[in-house]
């Protein structure tokens, strides 16, 4: 028997009639849209073998396997909804709120539905004994997002006034350069720890206690004292917040520079000295931006004054941005805030070559190196094998390639297939001129060739436009297909296009703690599916997770690629002669003639000469007694191309076939069957918890 939780119906729970009992009215209202024997398309979310119950969901994001609505709308933790409406009350448990989607999408007539859940403990600052007495369905309230529920597709909310009105709820609400008020918690050797909010704490390093060095900081930083501070750096992913109590920075009215894109030549800003060197000063701005001021730009007499005596570490200085090299991430600063902007090493602007000359020269060099057909990184092109080298194929693009034939590339053994065993056999069996479909991973201009991959997972991701080239093309909670580029003691590097890579730290490789990365068995070239955790576009750094419970493939893509690569290997063994045995597609109904009956099953002959086999258990279940020469209607379950096109069959009249036949009409292969079982195992634990506390609709 299958059950559907009320919170997993296709549409939002309707309002309960105030004249009836809340729970019963809500259940009657929610189930009124459904009738007995009505056919529904649902997703299996758990299987309880003990009670023989299958948990189902009609939620569109689960049925269609796409992110919940709040993900597409860009809802973030800490966001406030001031016009939320109470839609349903579970006495003693919590409330369901309807959130205004028009405020997020910008369309007043937006009919999309967004739901949030408020637990009774988060309904108000004071204890609420009875929700139904304090709140009414239809009442407008203010709520703040505290988390996400991917399974239910709902937002976790709080209605506590102290939290809703708090200026800062998490590190995500804080920006570099922001002025905040914080309470001193403790004072230690490494600095002063302060509380900005209930769950947000920051550190004031000793050099930032004041504009001058404090001999007795405990007199200024007393526990419980509220300080007005300036945010220096904030990193929500690493849970790091650094603040300053320097009055010069707090009272500064100059622009706050905390990103490379804000470093415009001529901008004057405040910074502080991070390091003093013989040739100049390393100066920190806000965020993670740092620049260098050469000794000639420090405003001192180099012959009579020592730079180490003129400046002190942590000193606040006013600087002028002279030049920014975004490619190398370098910023040239000057303590001279007046005068013309001149290139480094020049006292004036005379006899200086244009800044674009080097760039123009570089472009001419690249153009010369890439003369001839030019392939775009990320393009999927047909190629043919030219020669076999030590561990890779040298290939060239076919005549029907986007920019013509003749471009030379190479495909390493690990990139011939998503499966290592098949990749090894392809390298051994594939003959010259054998055709492949490959995606261009990188252009090696200096060697005049392209690095390519024939991995089906990467090819399909490239065709769908889901292979990133730079950090700015990815976003948190996005799923990506890639391959292992390197395995280190601290994590695994996963690569995509153009040499762009992301790091999966050691703690993001497994659900359980591991002692070393080696025990996970990752190898260079392995196909992986990852989920983006954080993105730092300025530094081109992306953090990902490879935990199986988070990155499990929902559409059985690896299984599909296995079947396709097996067929490709079978073709490579007979190339250029095509196979003479036509095989039916998986799910097709065919007429099979009994050839021989064996103890474990029956051998059949199909039209065209292909061989088939049906297990004895399937024949017994269908009540069929095969006799040599008898024709039986069967359904194709599988085709084993590498072993002479042996086809696995099952009688069409078998009662166990009904579900498969229904699925096969909607899918061209067995991927759909596998998808349900994967989703079932993946979601059972989470769904069981919600099933115990919420009423269910039995089907």
N, C-alpha and C positions, 0 to 999 in steps of 0.2 A: 504494500500500500504506500502511496506517496502523499506527503503532506506539504502544504505551503503556508509558511508563517504569514500572519497578517502584514508584517512589515516587508514581506517579499512579494506582495501583489504588484501588478504592473503599474497601477496608478496610486497616487497619494491616498492615505486613509481619509474617507469623508468625515465630516463633522458628525458627532454623536448628537442625538436628540436630547435636549436638556430635560425633557419630561420622562425619559426612560432611564434605566440604569446605564451608566457610562460604558462599561465593558460589553454588556450584551447588545446595546444599541450600536456601538462601534462595529462589533462583529457582524451583526445583521446588515448594517449599511455597507460594510466592506465586501461582503459576499453576495450582495444583491445583484451585482453585475455578472455573476456566473451562474450557470445552470448545470444540472446533471447531464452527463454524457457529452458535455461541450469539449471540443478538442482544443488543447492549448500547447504552445511551444514553450518548454521550460528547461532550465538548466539544473542538473543534479549537483547539489552542494554538499551532501553528506549521505552516507549509508550506515544505518544502525542495524547491524546483523542480528544482535540479540533480540530486538523488538520487531525485526523485519519491516522496518520503516525506511523509506527513501525520502530525504529532504529535498524539496524542489524550490526554485525561485523563478518568478516572472519578471524580476527587475531587468530593465532593458540593458543596463551596462554589463550584466552577467550573461544574459541570453546572447547578446551581440558581441560579447568579449571586447569591450571598449572601456576606457576610463570613465569613472563616474562624472556626472554633470559638473560637480564643483571643481574638478580638475580642469575641465575645458574652460570654465569661467575664471580660472586663476585665483580662486579663494585661498587665502593664506591664514595661518594661525595668528590670532590676535585681531583679526578683522571684526569690526562691530557692525551688527545689523540692528538699527534703531527702530525698524518698523516690522519686526517679526510678529507673526500671528499664531496664537495657540490653536492647533488643529485637533489634538487628541490628548486626553489625560488618562494615564494608567494610575489609579489610586495606589499610593504607597510605593510607586516605582519611579515614574517620571512623566515627561510630556514630549509630544512631537510638535515642532514649530514649523510653520511655512515661512520661507525666507523670500524676500522680494528679489527676483532674478533681474527685473528691469533695471535696478540700480547698478548691476554688474555689467549687463550686456549693452545698456544704453538705449534700449527699445522699450517704450512704455507699454506696448502691446505684446510683449514677450510672454508666451503662454507656458514656457517651460517651468517645471516644478522642482524646487530645491527644498530638501527637508533637513531638519536638525533635531537632535535628541538632547534633552536636558534631564539629567538625573535629579532625583528629589534632593540630594545633598547639595546641588548647585542651583537650586531654584531661588535662593535668597541668602543674604548674609546671616540671618537668624534661622533657627531651626523651624522647618515647616512640617507640621504634624499631618495635615490633610491637604493635599494638593487641590482636590475638588472644591474645597471650601475657600481657598485663597485665590485660585485662578479659575477663569471661565473660558470655555471654547469660544474663539472669536476675538478674544482680548488681544490688544496690541502691546507688545513688550519689547524691551531692548535685550540683546544677547550678544555674546562674544565667542568667537571660535577658539576652542581649546585643543581640537584634534580632529582626525578623520577616521571614518569607518569604511574601509574599502569594500567589505563584504556587503554591508547594508546600503552602501552608497549614500550615507548620511553624514552630517557634520556633528561632532560632539561640541556642545555649547554650554555656557554658563550664564546665569542671569543674576549672579551676585553683583550688586551695585558697586561694591568696592573694586571688583575686577573689571567690570564694564567701563567704569570711568577712570581707571588707572591709566596714566599717560604711557607707561611702559609695562608690558606684560611679559615680554621675552626679549632676547638679544636681537631678534629679527626686527623689533620696533626701534632699535637704536642705530644711529648713523654716526660715522666719524665726524668730529667737530661739533656735535650736539651738546648743548648745555643741559645737565641733569642735576638733580639733588639726590644725595645718598647719605645714608646713616653709617657711621663708623661701627664696624663689628669687632674687629680685633687689629692689633698692631704687632707685626712680627719683623724678623730680620730681612725678609724678602720684600716687605712692603706693608701697606695698610689695606686690609680687606674691608670693603664697604658694600652695603646692600642698597641697590637701586630700586628694586621691587621685591615682592615676596619670594620669588624664586630666581632672582637675577642678582648676581654678585660680581663685583669688579675689583681690580687691584690698582692701587696707586704706588708706583715704584718710588723708592727713596729719593731719587733725583727730582721727582715731581711733587715733593711735599710742599715746596714753596719756591719762589724765585731765587732765594739764597739757601745755602746749606743750613739745616737745622741741627744744632747740637743736641737738643732735647725734644725730639718730635712728639714724645708722649704728652707734652704739655699742650700741643696744638691738636693732635689727633686723639682726642679723648673718646672713649667708647660711648656711643649713643649720640654723639654730636652730629648734626646735619650739616653737610658741606655742599657748596655749590662747585661743581666740577665740569671740566671739559673732556669729552670723549676723544682719546687719541686713536685707538684702534679697536675694532670689534670684529670677531670671527665667530658667527653662530655655530658653525660646524664643529669647531674645536672648543666651543663654550669658553671663549676668552674675551675679556673686556678690560682694557687698559685706560686709565683716566689720569688727569692731571689737576693739581691744585695750584698751579702757577697762575698768579693773578694776571700776568701779562698775556697769557693765552686765553684766560677766561674772559677778560675785558677786551680782547682784540676785536676790531671791526673789519679787519682785512678778510679777503676771500679765504674760505676753507678749501684747500687742495688735497684731495684724498684719492684721486685716480689719474692715470696717465693722460686721459683725454682732457682733463682740466688744466694740464700743464701747457699753457699758451705762453709763447714768448712775450715778455714784457709784464707778466703778472707779478705783483708784489704780494707776498704772503709771509706769515710767521712760521718759523720752524725752530727746531732745537738741535744742538750739536750732539750727534751720536758718537762720533769718533774724531780725534785730532791726529792728523798725520803730518809728516814733514812737508809734503807737497800740497796740503790743503785740508779742508774740513768736509767730513761726511755728515750731511744734515738731513734729519728726518722731518718730513711733513706729516700730514694726517694720513690715517690708513696705513698702507704699506709702501707709500711713496717715499723714495729717498733720492737725494741729489748730491752732487759734489761741487764744491767751490774751491777752485785752485787758489794757491797762496797769493797769486797776483790779483785775485778778485776779493781778497779779504780785507782790503783797506789798511794794510800795515806796511811799514818800512822793512823790507826783508833784510836789509843790511844791518840795521840797528835794533830790530825787534824780533823776538822769538815767538813763533806762532803758538807754542805750548804755554807760554807765559801770558799771552794776550787773551786767550780763550780758555774756557773750562767746559768739561763734558756736562751736558744737560742744560747749558746756557741757552736761553731763548734769543734768537736773532731774527732780524727782518731781512729777507732775501728777495732777490729778483730772478725770475726764470729767464735765462738767456737763450737756451736751446734745448730741444727735446728730440731724442732719437727713439721713436716708438718701437722700431724693429728690435733694437738691442735693449730697450728699457732703461736708457740712460738719460739723466737730466743734468744740464750744466747750470749752476747757480752762481750768483754774485751777491756779495754784501754791499756792493755799490748800487744803490737804488735809483740813481740818476745817470744820465748820459746815454749815448746811442748804443743800440744792440749790435755787437760785432762778433764775428766767428771766433772760435777758440784760438788763442795764440796770436791774435792780431790786435793792434791798438786802435786801428780805425778800419773803415770799410774799403780802402783803396787796394787795388791790385789783388782782389780776392776773386777766385773763380766762382761761378754760380753754383749754388748748392745742388742743383739738379744735374750737374755735369756727370758726377759719379753714377747717379741713377741711370742716366741716359747711356753711359758707357756699359753699365751692367746689362741693360736691356738689349743692347746691340750684341753683346757677347752671348747672351742666352738665345737670341734669335739666330745667331750663326750656328750655335750648337744644335739647335732644334730644327734645322732646315729640313724640308721634306714634310711628309704627312704628320700632323700633330694630333694626338689623341687627348681627350679631356680626361682628367682624373675623375673616376667614378663612372665613366662610360662603360657600357656592356657591349663587347664587340665579338664577332666570330673570328676564331683564329685556327690555324693549322700547325701541326707539329713539324718543325724543320729538322731538328736534331735532338739527340739525347746526350746530356752532359752528366757530370757526377752529381746526381741528386736532383736534377731539374730538367725540364724540357725547354728548349729554345723554340719559340713560336713566332709566327708573323701573321698579321691581320689578313683576312680573306678579302676578295674583291668587293664584297657587299658591305664592308666596314664603313662607318660614317664618313671617314676622311680618306677612303680608298685603301688599296692594299699596299703592303710594303713596310709598315711599321713593325719593328722588331721588339719582342719582349721575352720574358722568361717566366715560367711557372714552377716554383719549387714543389718537391714531392708532397709536402704537407698541405699544399694548396690545390692539389688535384681533386680532393674530395673532403667532405666534412668528416669522413670516417677513415682512420689511419690505415686499417687493413685494406680497404678498397684503393686508397691512394697508393699504397705500396704495389698492389697488383697492376694498377693502371700504368705506373712508371715502367713496369716490366713488360706488360702485354701490349700497350698502345703502339701501333705502328706509325711510320712516317706518314705525313699528310692527313693524319687522323683529325677530324674536326672537333673543336671544343668551343664552348661559350665561356668567356672570361670577363671579369671586371678589372679595369685599370686601377691599381692601388696607388702607384707612385710613378713619377717621371724622373728617371735617373739621367739628367741632361748630360752630365760629364761623361757617362758611358754610352750615351746615345741609345738607350733602351728603356723599356717600361717594365715595372714589376706588376705582375698580374696574378689573379686568383680564379680558379675554376670551382671554388666551393659554392655549392648551390645556395647555401644560406646567405652568403655575401652577394651573389648575383641577384637573388630575389630582393634583398634589402636595397641594393643599388637601383634596381628597376622601380622600386617603390619610393625612392628618394629618402631612404632612412639610414644612409651611411654618412656620418658627419665628417667634415674636413677640418673644422676648427672648433674651439670650445664654445664660441658664440652660437653655434648651431644646435647645441644640446640644452636641455633644461632638466631640473631635478624631477625625479620620479618617471623619467622616460626610459623605455626599454630599448636596448640597442643590440645589434648582432655584430660580433667582432671576432678577432682571433688573438691568441696569446702571443705577445711579442717577446716577453722576458719573464723569468721567474727569479725573484730575489728573496732574501731572508725576511724582508719586511713586507712583501706583498707580491702581487702579480700585475704586470703591465699588459693591458689589452689595447690593441691597435685597430685603427679604422682606415680612413683614406689619407693620402698625402703625408704619412708618417705621424699623424695625430694619434696620440695615445692617452689612455686614462689609467689611473692606479686603483687597484683593489687592495686596500691594506690587509694585513694578516687577519685582523678581527672581522673582516667582511667576506671571508672565504667559506665559512662553515657556520652552521647553527650552534655547534658546540665549540667550546674552547679547544684550540689546537696548540701543540708545542712547537711545531715547525711547519713552514709552508710546504716542504717536500712531502709530507705525509698525505697531502691532498691529491698528489699525482698529476698536477698540471704540467704540460709540456709545450714547448715552443711550436706554434702553428696550430694548436688545438682550437677548434671552433667553440665559441662560448656565447651565451646570452647574458647580458648584464643589465643592471638597473642603476641609473644615475642617482647619486646621493647628493653631491654638491658641485657647483660650477664657479670657478674664479676666472672670468673671461679676460680680465686684465693681465693675469699671469699665465693664461692658457693652461690652467690646472683643473682637472676633472677627477672627482673621487667617485668610485662606483662600488657596487656590491655584487658578489658572485654566489651569495647564499642560495642553495637550491630551492628553499621554500619560498623565496622572493622572485627568483628568476626562472622558475620552471616554465617551459615553453607551453602555452595554452593550446596551440593548434597542431602539435605533433609535427613541427617542421622538420626535425631531424629524422623522424621515422619516414616522412615523405621523401626526403633526400636520399635515405638509404635505399628505398625501392628504386628511385630514379637512377642512382649511381650503380646499382646492381645491373640494371638494364643497359647502362652505358658501358659497363665492363664487358657484358656479354656481346655487345656490338663491337667493341674493340678487339675481341678475340677472333671474330670472323671477318673484320674489315679487310678489304673493301667489298667483300661478298656479303650482301644482305641476308638476313635470316629467312629461311624458306618456310618457317612454321609460324603462321599467324596466331596470335594469342588474344583471347577476348579480354575486355577491360574488367577490372574488379567490380563486382556488383551485377554483372550482366547475367541474364538467364539464358542458358545454352542447353542444347540437346546432347546428352552424353550416352554413348553406346558401351554397354558392359563388355569389357575385354576378358577380365579374369577376376575371380574372387579369391582373396587371401584371408588368413586368420585375422589380420589387423584392419582389413578394409577391402575396398573394391577398386580395381584399375579400370579406367574408362578411356575411350578414344573420342576426341572431339572433332568437329568439322575442320578440315585443313591439316589434320595429322597430329595436332598437339595432344599430349597425354594428360590425363586427369586422375585424381585419386580422392576417394571419399572414405573417411574413417567408418569403421563398423558401427560404432556407437551412434553416429548420425543416421545411418541406414535403419538401425533398430528403432530409434526414436520416431522415425517417420513411418515405420511399419512396412518397409520395402524389402522384398526378398529378390535380390538381383539374380538374373539368369544370363548366361553368355548370349550376346546379341540383342539383349533388351535395351530399349531406348528410355532414358529417364531424364526428366527436366530437372536441372540443377542450377544453383547460383554459384558464381565464381567468388571464392573468398580471398584467394591469394594467387599470385603468379610468381614462381621462382625462376626468373629468367636465366641466371647463371647455370642452372642444372637442366639444360635441354627443355626449357619451357614446360616444366611440370606444373599443372594447375590444381590447386586445392578446391574441392567442391563440397557442396552440402545440398541435399535434396530440397527442391522448392517447396514441397509439401510439409517440411519439418516445422513443428510448432515453434521451435526455438529460433526460426528465421524471421518471424514477423517484425521484430524490432530492427533487425539488420536491413530488411527489405525497405522499411520506412526510411531509414537513414540513407540507404544507397540511392534513393530517388532524389535526395537533396545534395548528395556529395558524389563526386566521381571516383573516390577511393575510400579506403578504410580509415582515413584520418579522423572523420567525425566520430567513429566508435571510440577511438583512443582518447579523443578530446574529453568526452564525458567522464571516463574513468580517471583521467588525470585531475579534472576539476573536482571530482568527488573526493579523492584522497587529499587534495590540497586544501579543501575548505571544510572538512568534516568537523575538526576541532572547534573552529570559531563558530560554526553554525549551530552546533549542539548547545553551546552556552546560551545563545539567544533563544533557542527552541524551548528551553526549560522555563523561561520567564515570560514568554509571550504566548497568547492564544494562537491556535493553528487552524487552518482550513483544511479539512480532509477531502481528498479526491479519490 
